[in-house]
Amino acid sequence: MSLSGSPQTLADRVASVTWYHSMSLPGGLVTRGTFDTLSQLKRLPFPETLEGQRCLDVATADGFWAFEMERRGAAEVVAIDVPTERLDWPGRAAQTRAASEVARPEARGFDIAHQALGSAVQWRELSVYDLSPDLIGEFDFVFIGSVLCHLRDPVAALGAIGSVLRGELFSVDAISAPLTVLHPRQPLARFEAPGWPLWWVPNLQAYRALFGAASLEVLESGRPFFLKRGPAYNAAFLVETSSGRRVLGGALRRAVSARLGNLHAWVRATACCPK
């Protein structure tokens, strides 16, 4: 309810939360996302149809990719995520994020979009590390986006996905532009913890190598592209170190990121031993 006692409109509810994803909602509404996922979708070889498939969206956030799977005909979509206090982020970053993002459950972007779209997507509180066929079954299509760089153990996460994968995994994640340019053939990663909410930022070769390390077979990988920031991008992703100094990296990296966005790449993969 609004302060005046009249029911909130969809526009009111959309404006009441900070959105991670940009997405289209009924009535011509477009959420002000932290990242421009609407443009990102156009850059990716996302399946044209998922007709009849059972699909999983890992770390769903506002649910953009889960709702897109549903829109493309999926028979069932499960979206998993964890509350802020369970994020697998470096300690200082996790504490800062938790303190700044205490929201009522009914204020979640996912819930607002879910209701507005009349969606049947199933949300479950579940860590990617805990995925297992006994717990959640198997899936024909799994999506994981901009998550591996935030995880302490991305290989274990991909291995857990592989345990429930009977079809195809589509991954999109951040990569390091400098390391990709300077070391195009050698797999390397930059260690970001503890001040920044990332553990690792790999170069393109390291990102692709993660899948083989997790016993997944790479079917296809694409050229890097820049994921543009959305209008909601702000200092929420900057965290204070114990000295109070903000951690952001070099000036050149800041300038490139602000102008072009964050460099990402994608991989299509499957289990090495089909079920």
C-alpha positions in Angstrom: 0.0 0.0 0.0 1.1 3.6 -0.6 1.3 6.2 2.1 -2.0 7.6 1.0 -3.7 4.2 1.5 -4.4 3.6 -2.2 -3.0 0.5 -3.9 0.5 0.8 -5.4 0.7 0.7 -9.2 3.2 -1.5 -11.0 5.2 1.7 -11.8 5.3 2.5 -8.1 6.5 -1.0 -7.1 9.1 -0.9 -9.9 10.4 2.4 -8.7 10.6 1.2 -5.1 13.6 -1.1 -5.6 17.0 -1.1 -7.2 17.2 -3.4 -10.2 20.1 -5.5 -11.2 18.6 -6.4 -14.6 17.0 -4.2 -17.2 13.8 -5.9 -18.3 10.6 -5.1 -20.1 7.4 -5.3 -18.0 3.7 -4.9 -19.0 2.5 -1.4 -19.7 5.7 -0.4 -21.5 7.7 -0.3 -18.3 11.5 -0.9 -18.5 13.4 -1.4 -15.2 16.4 0.8 -14.6 18.9 -2.0 -14.3 22.5 -1.9 -13.0 23.4 -3.6 -16.2 21.8 -3.4 -19.6 20.6 -7.0 -19.9 18.2 -6.2 -22.7 21.0 -5.1 -25.0 23.2 -8.0 -23.7 20.5 -10.5 -24.9 20.9 -9.3 -28.4 24.6 -10.0 -28.4 24.3 -13.6 -27.3 23.4 -16.8 -29.1 20.6 -17.5 -26.6 18.4 -20.4 -27.9 15.6 -19.1 -30.1 13.3 -21.8 -28.6 13.4 -23.8 -25.4 10.1 -25.5 -26.2 9.3 -28.3 -23.8 12.6 -28.1 -22.0 13.3 -28.1 -18.2 15.5 -25.1 -17.5 17.6 -23.7 -14.6 18.7 -20.1 -14.0 21.6 -20.0 -11.6 21.9 -16.9 -9.3 18.7 -15.5 -10.9 18.7 -12.0 -9.1 15.7 -10.2 -10.7 15.0 -13.2 -12.9 15.6 -11.7 -16.3 17.0 -14.9 -17.8 14.5 -17.2 -16.1 11.6 -15.2 -17.5 13.2 -15.1 -20.9 13.5 -19.0 -20.8 9.8 -19.1 -20.0 9.0 -16.7 -22.8 10.8 -18.9 -25.2 8.7 -21.9 -24.4 10.3 -23.8 -21.6 8.1 -26.3 -20.0 9.5 -25.6 -16.5 11.9 -23.0 -15.2 13.6 -23.2 -11.8 15.4 -20.1 -10.6 17.9 -20.4 -7.7 19.6 -17.8 -5.6 20.7 -17.1 -2.1 20.0 -14.2 0.3 22.6 -11.5 0.6 24.1 -12.9 3.8 24.9 -16.1 2.0 26.7 -14.6 -1.0 30.0 -16.3 -1.6 31.9 -13.0 -1.7 35.1 -12.0 0.1 34.3 -11.3 3.7 34.5 -7.5 3.7 32.5 -7.2 0.5 29.8 -9.5 1.7 29.4 -7.7 5.0 29.2 -4.3 3.2 26.7 -5.5 0.7 24.5 -7.2 3.4 24.4 -4.0 5.4 23.4 -1.9 2.5 20.7 -4.2 0.9 18.3 -5.1 3.7 15.0 -5.3 1.9 11.6 -6.7 2.7 10.9 -10.0 0.7 7.9 -8.3 -1.0 10.3 -5.6 -2.3 12.4 -8.0 -4.3 12.6 -7.2 -8.0 12.1 -10.9 -8.8 8.7 -10.9 -7.0 7.5 -7.7 -8.7 8.4 -9.0 -12.2 7.1 -12.5 -11.4 3.7 -11.1 -10.5 3.6 -8.5 -13.3 4.4 -11.2 -15.9 2.0 -13.8 -14.5 5.0 -16.1 -14.4 5.2 -19.7 -13.4 8.9 -19.7 -12.8 9.8 -21.4 -9.5 12.2 -19.6 -7.2 14.2 -21.7 -4.8 16.8 -20.6 -2.2 19.7 -22.8 -3.2 23.4 -22.2 -3.6 25.0 -23.4 -6.9 27.4 -25.4 -4.8 24.5 -27.5 -3.4 23.0 -28.5 -6.8 22.4 -32.2 -7.1 20.0 -34.4 -9.1 18.6 -35.8 -5.9 17.7 -32.4 -4.6 16.5 -30.6 -7.7 16.5 -33.1 -10.6 18.2 -32.7 -14.0 17.9 -30.0 -16.7 17.9 -29.7 -20.4 19.2 -26.1 -20.3 21.1 -24.2 -17.6 22.1 -20.5 -17.7 24.7 -18.9 -15.4 25.5 -15.2 -15.9 28.1 -13.0 -14.3 28.5 -15.3 -11.4 31.7 -17.3 -11.6 33.9 -14.3 -10.9 32.1 -13.8 -7.6 32.7 -17.4 -6.4 35.5 -18.6 -4.3 35.6 -21.9 -6.2 34.2 -21.5 -9.8 35.3 -25.0 -10.8 33.3 -26.6 -7.9 30.3 -24.5 -9.0 30.6 -25.7 -12.6 31.0 -29.3 -11.4 27.8 -29.0 -9.4 26.0 -27.7 -12.5 27.4 -30.6 -14.4 25.8 -33.0 -11.9 22.3 -31.8 -12.9 23.0 -31.2 -16.6 21.5 -33.5 -19.2 21.6 -31.0 -22.0 23.4 -27.7 -22.5 25.0 -25.1 -20.2 25.2 -21.5 -21.4 27.6 -19.3 -19.4 28.3 -15.6 -19.7 30.9 -14.0 -17.4 33.3 -11.2 -16.8 36.9 -11.4 -18.1 39.9 -9.3 -17.7 40.7 -7.1 -20.8 44.3 -6.4 -19.9 45.1 -10.1 -19.2 43.3 -11.2 -22.3 45.3 -8.8 -24.5 48.7 -9.3 -22.8 48.3 -13.1 -22.5 46.1 -14.4 -25.3 47.2 -18.0 -25.0 48.1 -18.5 -21.4 45.2 -19.0 -18.9 45.6 -16.4 -16.1 43.4 -14.7 -13.6 43.6 -11.6 -11.4 42.9 -12.2 -7.7 40.5 -9.4 -6.5 39.6 -10.3 -2.9 39.2 -9.1 -0.2 38.0 -5.5 -0.8 36.2 -5.9 -4.0 33.1 -8.3 -4.4 35.0 -10.5 -6.8 37.4 -13.4 -6.2 38.8 -13.9 -9.6 38.8 -12.1 -13.0 40.2 -14.5 -15.6 41.4 -13.8 -19.0 39.6 -15.4 -21.9 41.7 -18.5 -21.9 41.3 -19.1 -18.2 37.5 -18.6 -18.4 37.3 -21.2 -21.2 39.6 -23.6 -19.3 37.3 -23.6 -16.2 34.8 -25.8 -18.0 37.3 -28.6 -18.9 38.6 -28.5 -15.3 35.0 -29.2 -14.2 34.6 -32.1 -16.6 32.5 -30.2 -19.0 33.0 -30.2 -22.8 33.0 -26.8 -24.5 30.8 -26.8 -27.6 31.3 -23.2 -28.6 32.7 -20.0 -27.3 32.3 -16.5 -28.5 34.4 -13.3 -28.9 34.5 -11.0 -25.9 32.0 -8.1 -25.8 31.3 -5.3 -23.5 28.3 -5.5 -21.2 27.0 -2.0 -20.8 26.2 -0.5 -17.5 22.6 0.5 -16.9 21.2 3.7 -15.3 21.1 2.1 -11.8 24.9 1.4 -11.8 26.4 3.3 -8.9 28.8 2.9 -6.0 26.9 -0.1 -4.7 29.6 -2.3 -6.1 32.4 -0.3 -4.4 33.2 -1.5 -0.9 35.2 0.1 1.8 38.4 -1.5 2.9 39.2 -1.4 6.6 41.1 1.8 6.1 38.1 3.4 4.5 39.8 3.6 1.1 37.7 2.6 -1.9 39.0 -0.2 -4.0 38.5 0.2 -7.7 41.6 -0.6 -9.6 43.7 1.4 -12.0 42.6 4.7 -13.6 42.7 3.2 -17.1 40.5 0.3 -16.1 38.0 2.7 -14.6 37.9 4.8 -17.7 37.4 1.9 -20.1 34.7 0.3 -17.9 32.8 3.6 -17.5 32.8 4.3 -21.2 32.4 0.8 -22.7 31.1 -1.4 -19.8 32.5 -4.6 -18.4 34.2 -7.1 -20.7 32.4 -10.4 -20.9 32.6 -13.6 -22.9 30.3 -16.6 -23.3 30.7 -20.4 -23.5 28.3 -23.2 -24.5 29.1 -26.5 -22.8 27.8 -29.9 -22.0 28.6 -32.8 -19.7 31.6 -34.8 -21.0 29.7 -38.0 -20.3 26.1 -37.5 -21.3 23.5 -39.0 -18.9 
